[in-house]
Amino acid sequence: MNVQNELISRNQEFAAGFNSADLPILPKLRTVVLTCGDARVDPAHILGLELGDAVVIRNNGGRVTRAAIEEIATLAFLMSAMTEGREQGFNVILMQHTQCGAERLSNPDLQDALQKKLGIDVSEYAITDQESDLSTDINRLAAAQEVPDAITVSALLYDVATGTAHKIAPSASLGTIRAEASVSQTAARG
């Protein structure tokens, strides 16, 4: 079977009923979903997203990598430019999932092999515990000063066995997260 021909055929069915030429550039739900590239984890299906609802960024493990930070910062900049410089907040939803292949990246032997063969250090982005990894990723996004305070972030964990997305972290603005971190750091220095 030629996969490309199959996908083109599916696209022709999609195009035959296409009526979304007037969708705005900015997502209707003012949302970015950052999730894993795993084929079982399609946010359109899981979260009921329609065409034009959200921007979706996918990578190994759904982690807040340097590239993901740059994508989010660029989107924020473009939104601001498109709205005549007014800082525009939007939602970032981090969504990891159970039974993730990125859990294998926590294996030191695999990390070493990837470093030696490809020059890629995956240790920072390995999945070890989704809840704590999502917390780490929220903090990683908050530490990225190029991402504006008005951006809100939340986290979900999708269970591939049940189809259920569980809330791990409620929505909070990066400005609030940064202020709370600053207060905590000041108190710790006490």
N, C-alpha and C positions, 0 to 999 in steps of 0.2 A: 504494500500500500504506500502510495506517495502522500506523505503527510501534508506537504504544501498544497497539493491539489485538493485534498480534503478540506483544508482550512480556507482555501479560496472559494470552494463550493459553499461552505458555511457562511462566508462573508457575503456571497451573492444573495443568500437568503436574508441576511441581516439588512443589506443595502436595499433590497426590494421593498421593505417596509420602513425604510429610514425616514424619519421626520424630525430630526434633531439638528438641522443645519444652523439654527439660530441660537444654540446654546452659548451662554457667555463664557469667556475665557476663565473667569474666576469660578471656583467650584461653588455650587448652590448651597452646600452645607458648610462652606468656609472651613473645610476639614482636609487634613493630610493624614492618611493612614500609613504608618511605617510597619511593615510586617515581613515575614519570611517569604522567600521565593518558593517554598514547598508547594507542589501542585495541589495538595489537599487543603491549602489555606488561601482561598480566593476571597478577599474581603467583599467583593460584589455579592457573592452568594451568602457568605456568613453574616454580613451586616445589612443585607438587603439594599445595597447601593445601586442606584440607577446611573446611567450615562450622564456625566456632568455633575454628579453629587460631590465627588471628592477626588483629590489627587492621591494616587497610591504609589508609594516607594517600597520596593522589595529588595531584600538582600539576604545573605546567608544568616539565618537566625532572627531576622527582624531587629537587628541591633543598631544602636545609635553609633554609627561609625563616623569617621571624619567626613567621608563622602556624603552621608546622610545629613550631617550638620550643614554642609555646604549647600545641599539641595534645599533644605528648609530655610536657611538664611537667604538664599537667592530668591526663593518664592516670596518671602517677606519683603525683600527689597523691591521685587517686581510689583507686588500688590501696592506698596507705598507709591511707587512711580505711577502706577495706573490710576491712583486716587489722589493725584496732585500733592504728594508728599505727606498726606495724613497717614500716620502709623496705623496700620490695619492689623488687628489681632485675628488670629484664626486658631483652630483647634488642631493639635497634633495628637493622634491616638497611636500609642505604641502597642502592637499586638504580637505577642509570641504565642507558641502553641506547644502542646504536649507531644511527646515522641518526636522531637526535633532532631534532624540529622546533625545540626550544629553542636549537639551534645558530644558528638565524637571529637570535636575540636578541642575538648578539654583533655584529651589523651596526650601526655607529654611526648610519646613516641611519634604520634601523628603531627604534632606541632613541630617537632624537630625535623621530620621528613619534609614538611611543607616549607620550612625555613631554608633547609639545605637545597632542595630541588627547585623551588620557585622563588625563594627570597621573600616569602610572605609570612609575617608574624600574625597568627590568628589568636594568640593567647589572650589578648584583651577582649576578644569578642566571642569566646567559647561560651556555650550555654552550660551552666553548672546547676543552677536553681532558678527557674523562671521568675519567681516572685522577687528574689533579691537581685537578679540580673535586670529586671524591669526597673527596680528602684535605682540601681546603678546607672541605667540608661537615662532615667529622668534627671539624675544629678549631672550626668555627662552633658545633656542638652542644656541644663541650667548654667553650667560652667562655660558654655560657648557664648561669649559676650556679643558675637555678631548676630545672634538670634535675639530679636527684641523682647522686652518685658511683656508686651501685650499678648504674646503667644501663650495659649493654654496647652497643657499637656496632661494626658491621662494614660492609663495602662489597662490592657485586657489580656487575659490568658484564654486562648481557644483550646478546647478539649476535642481532639480529633476523633475520640471514641464516642462522644455524645453529641457533638455539633454545638455545644454550648460555649458562649464566651462569658467568662467571669471577670467582674471588675476587680482589679488588683490595686489601682490607685485612682482616686477621684480626680476630676478635672481641677487644675489649679494653674494660675498664671505663672509664667516664669519669673515675673517681677516679685510675686509673693514668695515663691520658692527661694529666690535669691535673697530676699530680705530675711526670711526665717533662717537661712543658712548663715547669714552674716551675724544675726543675733546669737545663734548657737556658737559660732566661732568666738565671738566677743566674750560670751559667758564662760566658755572653756578656758580662755586665757586668763579670766577673772582676776 
